[in-house]
Amino acid sequence: MAGYGKQREPIDLIIAKGKKHLTKDEIEKRKKSEINVDDYKNVKPPSYLNTKQKKEFTELAEKLVNIGIMSELDEDCLARYLIAKENYLKFTKLLNSAIKNKASNEYKHDAEMQKVFSVDIEAYLTHQDRAFKQCNACADKLGLTITSRCRLQVPQAPEKPKENKFSKFNVV
């Protein structure tokens, strides 16, 4: 597996870790060679999000752009994360309500109602689990979890080939 060495880390991450001592020239050279993420002004919430989701989108997008890991290419992933998060919270609320109703004294002796609540609970658990998995997958891709940030690598610009000192001699 030649050519598959350790992935190159962004210079800001190397500096933050403080484990490698680089000269100012080396730092400047690395910064110039790294790909910069598009400006935040290009990132906007998709039209299919509701008002609350658009507000949260804007807040999260600004943070992600500021740390250099989001561009307009990631808009849909962030939108899917927010939709899945909202669905997860909705099913969690329904699940809590169904559990509370099943346990309430009002329905304790009504076997029919207990069955209804059990079916509801199973359905809500299934939907909650599905929404959680979708939410978590998007969060992982966007660097919104601790573990995903730890392994996050900002894409790097390809290194320019060094000039061959013998190229000035036109030898064929």
GUKE-505580 format. One line per 10 residues: number of its first residue (from 1); for each residue y negated, z negated, x of N, C-alpha, C, O. Coordinates in nm, 2 decimals. Each point is the difference from the previous one (the first is absolute). Last residue first. Example, Ala and Ser with C-alpha at 12.3 -4.5 7.8 and 13.67 -1.06 7.14 Angstrom:
<recs>
2	0.22/-0.71/1.28/-0.11/0.00/0.09/-0.11/-0.08/-0.08/-0.11/-0.01/0.05; 0.68/0.02/-0.02/-0.12/0.00/-0.09/-0.12/0.00/0.09/0.00/-0.07/0.10
</recs>
This chain:
<recs>
172	-1.60/2.51/1.72/0.09/0.05/-0.11/0.14/0.01/0.06/0.09/0.04/-0.08; -0.59/-0.30/0.16/0.12/0.04/0.06/0.09/0.04/-0.11/0.03/-0.07/-0.09; -0.54/-0.08/0.16/0.07/0.09/-0.09/0.13/0.06/0.06/0.00/0.11/0.03; -0.30/-0.57/0.04/0.06/0.11/0.08/0.09/0.08/-0.09/0.10/-0.04/-0.05; -0.31/-0.33/-0.13/-0.11/0.08/0.05/0.05/0.12/0.09/-0.07/0.09/0.02; 0.36/-0.44/-0.20/-0.03/0.10/-0.09/-0.11/0.10/0.04/-0.01/0.11/-0.04; 0.20/-0.53/0.24/0.03/0.13/0.06/-0.03/0.11/-0.09/0.02/0.12/0.04; -0.08/-0.58/-0.16/-0.09/0.02/0.11/0.03/0.14/0.07/-0.08/0.04/0.08; 0.15/-0.18/-0.60/0.08/0.02/0.11/-0.09/0.03/0.12/-0.08/0.10/-0.01; -0.04/-0.40/-0.43/-0.02/0.13/0.06/0.08/0.01/0.13/0.00/-0.10/0.08
162	0.16/-0.19/-0.52/-0.09/-0.01/0.12/-0.01/0.14/0.07/0.09/0.08/-0.01; -0.02/-0.16/-0.53/0.08/0.02/0.13/-0.10/-0.01/0.12/-0.11/0.05/-0.01; 0.03/-0.34/-0.43/-0.03/0.14/0.04/0.08/0.02/0.14/0.01/-0.10/0.08; 0.15/-0.23/-0.50/-0.07/0.00/0.13/-0.02/0.15/0.05/0.09/0.08/-0.02; -0.08/-0.24/-0.50/0.09/0.05/0.10/-0.08/0.00/0.14/-0.11/0.04/0.00; -0.02/-0.39/-0.38/-0.02/0.14/0.03/0.09/0.04/0.11/0.03/-0.08/0.09; 0.11/-0.31/-0.43/-0.07/0.03/0.12/-0.02/0.15/0.02/0.08/0.08/-0.04; 0.02/-0.47/-0.39/0.03/0.12/0.07/-0.09/0.03/0.12/-0.12/-0.03/-0.01; 0.24/-0.47/-0.13/-0.10/0.10/-0.04/0.04/0.13/0.07/0.03/0.00/0.12; 0.30/-0.41/-0.26/-0.05/0.08/0.11/-0.09/0.10/-0.05/0.03/0.09/-0.09
152	0.24/-0.58/-0.07/-0.09/0.11/-0.03/-0.05/0.07/0.13/-0.04/-0.06/0.10; 0.32/-0.35/-0.19/0.06/0.12/0.06/-0.08/0.13/-0.02/0.04/0.11/0.03; -0.18/-0.54/-0.19/0.05/-0.03/0.13/0.06/0.13/0.07/-0.01/0.01/0.12; -0.14/-0.01/-0.57/-0.12/0.00/0.09/0.05/-0.02/0.14/-0.06/0.05/0.10; 0.38/-0.08/-0.45/-0.04/0.14/0.02/-0.12/0.01/0.10/-0.02/0.10/0.07; 0.18/-0.53/-0.19/0.10/0.07/0.08/-0.05/0.15/0.03/0.02/0.05/0.11; -0.28/-0.32/-0.41/0.00/-0.05/0.14/0.09/0.08/0.09/-0.04/0.04/0.11; -0.16/0.21/-0.53/0.09/-0.11/0.02/-0.01/-0.05/0.14/-0.04/0.08/0.09; -0.19/0.31/-0.26/-0.05/-0.12/-0.08/0.09/-0.12/0.01/-0.03/-0.10/-0.06; 0.04/0.59/0.23/-0.03/-0.11/0.10/-0.06/-0.12/-0.07/-0.08/-0.08/0.05
142	0.25/0.51/-0.25/-0.14/-0.02/0.03/-0.04/-0.11/0.10/-0.12/-0.01/0.03; 0.57/0.10/-0.18/-0.05/0.13/0.06/-0.15/-0.01/0.04/-0.04/0.06/0.09; 0.25/-0.42/-0.31/0.06/0.01/0.13/-0.06/0.12/0.07/-0.03/0.00/0.12; -0.07/-0.07/-0.57/-0.07/-0.10/0.08/0.05/0.01/0.15/-0.08/-0.01/0.09; 0.30/0.27/-0.42/-0.14/0.05/0.03/-0.07/-0.09/0.09/-0.07/0.04/0.09; 0.49/-0.18/-0.23/0.01/0.12/0.08/-0.13/0.05/0.04/-0.03/0.04/0.11; 0.04/-0.41/-0.41/0.03/-0.03/0.14/0.02/0.12/0.09/-0.05/-0.01/0.12; -0.01/0.08/-0.58/-0.12/-0.07/0.05/0.02/-0.03/0.15/-0.09/0.03/0.09; 0.46/0.13/-0.33/-0.10/0.10/0.01/-0.13/-0.05/0.07/-0.05/0.06/0.09; 0.38/-0.37/-0.20/0.05/0.08/0.11/-0.10/0.12/0.02/-0.02/0.03/0.12
132	-0.07/-0.33/-0.48/-0.01/-0.06/0.13/0.04/0.09/0.12/-0.07/0.01/0.10; 0.14/0.14/-0.54/-0.14/0.00/0.03/-0.03/-0.06/0.14/-0.08/0.04/0.08; 0.52/-0.07/-0.26/-0.03/0.14/0.03/-0.15/0.01/0.05/-0.03/0.07/0.10; 0.18/-0.49/-0.26/0.06/0.04/0.13/-0.04/0.14/0.04/-0.03/0.02/0.12; -0.11/-0.16/-0.54/-0.07/-0.07/0.10/0.05/0.03/0.14/-0.07/0.03/0.09; 0.30/0.14/-0.46/-0.12/0.07/0.01/-0.09/-0.07/0.11/-0.06/0.07/0.08; 0.47/-0.28/-0.19/0.03/0.14/0.05/-0.13/0.07/0.03/-0.02/0.06/0.11; -0.01/-0.47/-0.33/0.04/-0.02/0.14/0.02/0.13/0.07/-0.04/0.02/0.11; -0.05/-0.02/-0.57/-0.12/-0.03/0.08/0.03/-0.02/0.14/-0.07/0.04/0.09; 0.43/0.02/-0.39/-0.08/0.12/0.01/-0.12/-0.02/0.09/-0.04/0.08/0.08
122	0.31/-0.45/-0.17/0.07/0.09/0.08/-0.08/0.13/0.02/-0.01/0.05/0.11; -0.16/-0.37/-0.41/-0.01/-0.05/0.14/0.07/0.10/0.09/-0.06/0.03/0.11; 0.09/0.06/-0.57/-0.14/0.02/0.05/-0.01/-0.04/0.15/-0.06/0.07/0.08; 0.46/-0.17/-0.30/-0.01/0.14/0.02/-0.14/0.04/0.06/-0.01/0.07/0.09; 0.07/-0.52/-0.22/0.09/0.03/0.12/-0.01/0.15/0.03/0.00/0.04/0.12; -0.22/-0.19/-0.51/-0.07/-0.04/0.12/0.08/0.03/0.13/-0.05/0.04/0.10; 0.26/0.04/-0.52/-0.11/0.09/0.02/-0.08/-0.03/0.13/-0.03/0.09/0.08; 0.37/-0.39/-0.21/0.06/0.13/0.05/-0.11/0.10/0.03/0.00/0.07/0.10; -0.12/-0.48/-0.30/0.04/-0.02/0.14/0.05/0.13/0.06/-0.02/0.03/0.12; -0.07/-0.04/-0.58/-0.13/0.01/0.08/0.04/-0.02/0.15/-0.07/0.06/0.08
112	0.42/-0.11/-0.38/-0.04/0.14/-0.01/-0.13/0.01/0.09/-0.01/0.10/0.08; 0.19/-0.54/-0.15/0.08/0.08/0.10/-0.05/0.15/0.00/0.00/0.06/0.11; -0.25/-0.53/-0.23/0.01/0.14/-0.06/0.07/0.09/0.10/-0.06/0.05/0.09; -0.09/-0.51/0.00/0.13/0.00/-0.09/0.02/0.13/-0.07/0.09/0.02/-0.08; -0.47/-0.09/0.38/0.11/-0.05/0.07/0.13/0.01/-0.08/0.11/0.02/0.06; -0.60/0.11/-0.14/0.12/0.09/-0.01/0.13/-0.05/0.06/0.09/0.07/0.01; -0.51/-0.33/-0.03/0.00/0.07/-0.12/0.12/0.09/-0.02/0.05/0.02/-0.11; -0.15/-0.27/0.51/0.07/-0.08/-0.10/0.01/0.08/-0.13/0.10/-0.01/-0.08; -0.14/0.26/0.56/-0.08/-0.08/-0.09/0.08/-0.06/-0.11/0.11/0.05/-0.03; 0.03/0.26/0.39/0.01/-0.14/0.03/-0.07/-0.09/-0.11/0.02/-0.12/0.00
102	-0.05/0.59/0.00/0.15/-0.03/-0.01/0.02/-0.15/0.01/0.09/-0.06/-0.06; -0.53/0.23/0.12/0.04/0.01/-0.14/0.15/-0.04/-0.02/0.03/-0.07/-0.09; -0.20/0.10/0.53/-0.06/-0.11/-0.06/0.04/0.00/-0.15/0.03/-0.11/-0.05; 0.10/0.47/0.30/0.08/-0.12/0.05/-0.06/-0.12/-0.07/0.08/-0.09/-0.05; -0.30/0.50/-0.03/0.13/0.00/-0.06/0.08/-0.13/0.04/0.07/-0.05/-0.09; -0.49/0.11/0.30/-0.01/-0.02/-0.15/0.13/-0.01/-0.07/0.02/-0.09/-0.08; -0.03/0.22/0.53/-0.03/-0.14/-0.01/-0.02/-0.04/-0.15/0.04/-0.11/-0.04; 0.03/0.56/0.13/0.12/-0.07/0.04/-0.03/-0.15/-0.02/0.08/-0.08/-0.06; -0.44/0.37/0.02/0.09/0.01/-0.12/0.13/-0.08/0.02/0.05/-0.07/-0.09; -0.35/0.10/0.45/-0.06/-0.08/-0.11/0.09/0.00/-0.12/0.02/-0.10/-0.07
92	0.10/0.36/0.43/0.02/-0.14/0.04/-0.06/-0.09/-0.11/0.06/-0.10/-0.04; -0.11/0.57/0.01/0.13/-0.04/-0.04/0.03/-0.15/0.04/0.08/-0.06/-0.06; -0.51/0.24/0.17/0.02/0.01/-0.15/0.14/-0.05/-0.03/0.02/-0.08/-0.10; -0.13/0.12/0.55/-0.06/-0.11/-0.06/0.02/-0.01/-0.15/0.01/-0.10/-0.06; 0.15/0.48/0.29/0.08/-0.12/0.04/-0.06/-0.13/-0.06/0.07/-0.08/-0.06; -0.30/0.49/0.00/0.12/0.00/-0.08/0.08/-0.13/0.04/0.06/-0.06/-0.09; -0.44/0.14/0.35/-0.04/-0.03/-0.14/0.13/-0.01/-0.09/0.01/-0.09/-0.08; 0.06/0.24/0.52/-0.04/-0.14/0.00/-0.04/-0.05/-0.14/0.04/-0.11/-0.05; 0.05/0.57/0.11/0.12/-0.08/0.01/-0.03/-0.15/0.00/0.07/-0.08/-0.06; -0.44/0.37/0.08/0.07/0.01/-0.13/0.13/-0.08/0.00/0.03/-0.07/-0.10
82	-0.27/0.09/0.50/-0.07/-0.08/-0.10/0.06/0.01/-0.14/0.00/-0.10/-0.07; 0.19/0.36/0.43/0.01/-0.15/0.03/-0.07/-0.08/-0.11/0.06/-0.09/-0.05; -0.12/0.55/0.04/0.14/-0.03/-0.05/0.03/-0.15/0.03/0.06/-0.07/-0.08; -0.47/0.24/0.25/0.00/0.00/-0.15/0.14/-0.04/-0.05/0.00/-0.08/-0.10; -0.04/0.14/0.56/-0.07/-0.12/-0.04/0.00/-0.01/-0.15/0.01/-0.11/-0.06; 0.17/0.50/0.23/0.09/-0.11/0.03/-0.07/-0.14/-0.04/0.07/-0.08/-0.05; -0.32/0.48/0.01/0.10/-0.01/-0.10/0.10/-0.11/0.02/0.04/-0.07/-0.09; -0.39/0.16/0.42/-0.05/-0.04/-0.13/0.11/-0.02/-0.11/0.00/-0.10/-0.07; 0.00/0.25/0.56/0.08/-0.12/-0.05/-0.05/-0.04/-0.14/0.05/-0.11/-0.05; -0.25/0.46/0.31/0.14/0.04/-0.02/0.08/-0.11/-0.06/0.11/0.03/-0.05
72	-0.57/-0.07/0.19/0.01/0.05/-0.14/0.15/0.04/-0.02/0.04/0.02/-0.12; -0.07/-0.38/0.48/-0.09/0.11/-0.02/0.02/0.05/-0.15/0.08/-0.06/-0.07; 0.05/-0.40/0.43/0.00/0.07/-0.13/-0.10/0.12/0.00/-0.11/-0.01/0.06; 0.19/-0.33/0.29/0.13/0.05/-0.03/0.01/0.07/-0.13/0.10/0.04/-0.05; -0.46/-0.31/0.32/0.03/0.13/0.05/0.14/0.05/-0.04/0.06/0.07/0.08; -0.35/-0.46/-0.20/0.10/-0.03/0.11/0.06/0.13/0.05/0.09/-0.01/0.09; -0.41/0.04/-0.44/-0.06/-0.08/0.11/0.09/-0.04/0.11/-0.04/-0.01/0.11; 0.20/0.22/-0.51/-0.07/0.10/0.08/-0.06/-0.07/0.12/-0.01/0.05/0.11; 0.23/-0.32/-0.42/0.09/0.08/0.07/-0.07/0.11/0.09/0.05/0.02/0.11; -0.31/-0.30/-0.40/0.07/-0.08/0.11/0.09/0.09/0.08/0.00/-0.02/0.13
62	-0.20/0.22/-0.50/-0.10/-0.03/0.10/0.06/-0.08/0.12/-0.03/0.03/0.11; 0.30/0.06/-0.49/-0.02/0.12/0.09/-0.10/-0.02/0.11/0.01/0.04/0.11; 0.07/-0.38/-0.44/0.11/0.01/0.09/-0.02/0.12/0.10/0.02/-0.01/0.12; -0.34/-0.05/-0.47/0.00/-0.12/0.09/0.11/0.01/0.11/-0.03/-0.02/0.12; 0.01/0.36/-0.46/-0.12/0.00/0.09/0.00/-0.11/0.10/-0.03/0.02/0.12; 0.36/-0.03/-0.46/0.02/0.12/0.09/-0.11/0.00/0.11/0.02/0.01/0.12; -0.07/-0.30/-0.48/0.09/-0.06/0.10/0.03/0.11/0.10/0.02/-0.03/0.12; -0.27/0.17/-0.48/-0.08/-0.10/0.08/0.09/-0.06/0.11/-0.05/-0.01/0.11; 0.25/0.31/-0.41/-0.10/0.07/0.09/-0.08/-0.10/0.08/-0.02/0.03/0.12; 0.31/-0.20/-0.45/0.08/0.05/0.11/-0.09/0.08/0.10/0.01/-0.01/0.12
52	-0.20/-0.15/-0.52/0.04/-0.11/0.08/0.07/0.04/0.13/-0.02/-0.05/0.11; -0.09/0.38/-0.44/-0.12/-0.05/0.07/0.04/-0.12/0.09/-0.05/0.00/0.12; 0.44/0.35/-0.19/-0.10/-0.06/-0.10/-0.11/-0.07/0.08/0.01/0.00/0.13; 0.27/0.45/0.04/0.00/-0.15/0.01/-0.10/-0.05/-0.11/-0.10/0.06/-0.03; 0.17/0.41/0.13/0.10/-0.06/-0.09/0.01/-0.15/0.01/0.07/-0.06/-0.08; -0.35/0.35/0.37/-0.05/-0.01/-0.14/0.09/-0.07/-0.10/-0.04/-0.05/-0.10; 0.03/-0.06/0.64/0.04/0.11/-0.09/-0.05/-0.03/-0.14/-0.01/-0.11/-0.04; -0.26/-0.09/0.47/0.12/-0.03/-0.09/0.03/0.12/-0.09/-0.09/0.07/-0.05; -0.11/-0.01/0.55/-0.05/-0.04/-0.13/0.12/-0.02/-0.09/0.10/0.06/0.01; -0.28/0.06/0.53/0.10/-0.07/-0.07/-0.05/-0.04/-0.14/-0.10/-0.08/0.00
42	-0.18/0.27/0.34/0.10/0.11/-0.05/0.11/-0.06/-0.08/0.07/0.07/-0.07; -0.40/-0.34/0.30/-0.07/0.08/-0.11/0.09/0.10/-0.06/-0.02/0.05/-0.11; 0.14/-0.32/0.50/0.03/-0.06/-0.13/-0.06/0.08/-0.12/0.06/0.01/-0.11; 0.06/0.25/0.58/-0.09/-0.11/-0.06/0.04/-0.04/-0.13/0.07/0.07/-0.08; 0.31/0.11/0.41/-0.11/0.05/-0.07/-0.09/-0.11/-0.06/0.05/-0.11/-0.02; 0.25/0.02/0.45/0.02/0.02/-0.14/-0.13/0.05/-0.06/-0.11/-0.04/0.04; 0.26/0.13/0.48/-0.08/-0.09/-0.09/0.03/0.03/-0.14/0.00/0.12/-0.04; 0.28/-0.06/0.52/-0.04/0.06/-0.12/-0.08/-0.10/-0.09/0.05/-0.11/-0.02; -0.01/0.09/0.57/0.06/-0.04/-0.12/-0.06/0.07/-0.12/-0.12/0.03/0.00; -0.03/0.00/0.46/0.12/0.08/-0.02/0.07/-0.03/-0.13/0.09/0.07/-0.05
32	-0.49/-0.30/0.21/-0.03/0.14/-0.03/0.12/0.08/-0.03/-0.01/0.10/-0.07; 0.06/-0.55/0.19/-0.07/0.01/-0.13/-0.03/0.14/-0.03/0.01/0.05/-0.12; 0.18/-0.15/0.54/0.09/-0.01/-0.11/-0.06/0.02/-0.13/0.06/0.06/-0.09; -0.34/-0.06/0.46/0.08/0.12/0.01/0.10/-0.01/-0.12/0.02/0.10/-0.06; -0.28/-0.48/0.13/-0.08/0.11/-0.05/0.08/0.13/-0.01/-0.01/0.07/-0.10; 0.20/-0.44/0.31/-0.01/-0.03/-0.14/-0.08/0.12/-0.07/0.04/0.04/-0.10; 0.01/-0.03/0.57/0.13/0.02/-0.07/-0.01/-0.02/-0.15/0.05/0.08/-0.07; -0.43/-0.18/0.33/0.02/0.14/0.00/0.13/0.04/-0.07/0.01/0.09/-0.08; -0.12/-0.55/0.15/-0.08/0.06/-0.10/0.02/0.15/-0.01/0.00/0.06/-0.11; 0.41/-0.33/0.29/-0.14/0.01/0.04/-0.08/0.06/-0.12/0.06/0.06/-0.09
22	0.38/-0.37/0.03/-0.04/0.14/0.02/-0.14/0.00/0.04/-0.08/-0.09/-0.03; 0.53/-0.25/-0.05/-0.13/0.00/0.05/-0.04/0.15/0.04/0.06/0.05/0.09; 0.30/-0.31/-0.45/-0.02/0.10/0.10/-0.14/0.01/0.04/-0.09/0.00/-0.08; 0.24/-0.31/-0.25/0.11/-0.01/0.10/-0.02/0.10/0.11/0.07/-0.01/0.11; -0.32/-0.08/-0.54/-0.05/-0.07/0.12/0.10/0.00/0.11/-0.01/-0.08/0.10; -0.03/0.24/-0.59/0.11/-0.08/0.05/-0.03/-0.07/0.13/0.05/-0.11/0.02; -0.37/0.40/-0.22/0.02/-0.12/-0.08/0.11/-0.09/0.05/-0.01/-0.12/-0.01; -0.06/0.54/0.21/-0.11/-0.09/0.04/0.02/-0.13/-0.08/-0.02/-0.11/0.06; 0.31/0.46/-0.17/0.03/-0.05/0.14/-0.11/-0.11/0.04/0.04/-0.10/0.06; -0.11/0.32/-0.46/0.11/-0.09/-0.02/0.04/-0.06/0.14/0.03/-0.11/0.01
12	-0.36/0.45/-0.02/-0.05/-0.12/-0.07/0.11/-0.11/-0.01/-0.03/-0.12/0.01; 0.14/0.55/0.14/-0.06/-0.08/0.11/-0.06/-0.13/-0.06/0.00/-0.10/0.07; 0.44/0.34/-0.28/-0.14/0.02/0.00/-0.07/-0.09/0.10/0.04/-0.12/0.02; 0.47/0.26/0.07/-0.08/-0.09/-0.09/-0.15/0.04/0.01/-0.04/0.04/0.11; 0.53/0.23/-0.02/-0.12/-0.03/0.05/-0.08/-0.08/-0.10/-0.01/0.04/-0.12; 0.55/-0.03/0.15/-0.11/0.07/-0.06/-0.13/-0.06/0.06/-0.01/-0.12/0.03; 0.48/0.15/0.25/-0.08/-0.09/-0.09/-0.12/0.07/-0.06/-0.07/0.07/0.08; 0.43/0.27/0.07/-0.03/-0.13/0.05/-0.08/-0.09/-0.10/0.00/0.04/-0.12; 0.27/0.42/0.15/-0.03/-0.09/-0.11/-0.02/-0.14/0.05/0.07/-0.09/-0.03; 0.04/0.48/0.30/-0.12/0.03/-0.06/-0.03/-0.09/-0.12/-0.11/0.01/-0.07
2	0.62/0.07/0.21/-0.12/0.01/0.08/-0.13/0.03/-0.08/0.01/0.08/-0.10; 0.49/-0.21/0.00/-0.12/0.00/-0.08/-0.12/0.00/0.09/-0.09/-0.09/-0.02
</recs>
